[in-house]
Amino acid sequence: MSSVDIAAVKSYLLELQDSICKQLEALDGQAFLEESWERPAGGGGRTRVLEEGNLIEKGGVNFSHVFGDQLPPSATAARPELAGRSFQAMGVSLVIHPRNPYIPTSHANVRFFVAEKTGEDPVWWFGGGYDLTPYYPFLDDVIQWHQVAKEACEPFGPQVYPQYKKWCDEYFHLKHRDEPRGVGGLFFDDLSEPDFDHCFAFMKAVGDSYMQAYQPIIEKRRDLEYGEREREFQAFRRGRYVEFNLVWDRGTLFGLQSGGRTESILMSLPPYVRWGYDWKPEPGSEEVKLYTDFLKPRDWLAEAKG
């Protein structure tokens, strides 16, 4: 069994933050602002935010490495045997909210946990993934997004993409509305088999493929014209994004419960959003196509072959 190398994971995550920021800055033309912070109970992070850019209305690419004497409830809810252990948690988490409604919002996260107890072997696992939240979706974009995700998973076995694609569909679901947040991607958690090297390699494959999946969509849609109607619908749908992050997202709950930096945790929320009482899109409109054609679990790649 390969040994756990915490330093290697941290080094990779810092490099991943740098790489993604550089690629996004090249697309936008403006730079992320950086702020380092320390957590009183242990650890800290490096927050990078870009607001009112040429392309990105609000985006953040955050690194954090926190540790403490006891795992918060959100981390032990599914694994009560870990309650009372000390922990280290590190990861890169990002959300990009473009201004143009024809460019989807995207989210990615890769993370590593170690839970320790004197006299016992450490318990560790990886998690993460990425997902896409379009407003005016294009089938070609969704297929390409999933194709990159599938190719990232292929070296690790044919069952990996279908399993984590399904998990993503199930996880990014607003249960109180019985509605998907977007068109999915990948989601995995509690990954510790067969050994550290294999799991670390998979996390890196996911992290490294995020911009491969997202950048072509940005480049294809960034110059499409839009007006007030499209911005209003984007703001309405961003409300669903807020609802998910504040009600269901494990990462948000972990960050808040572990005493993380609130500004960094809530960086993921969009800058402008609205809620309309029982609003529904007009039949036959461009807006209704999001609901009828895209906000439902689909085997996008199988349909593409057909």
Disulfide bonds with the S-S distance in Angstrom:
none
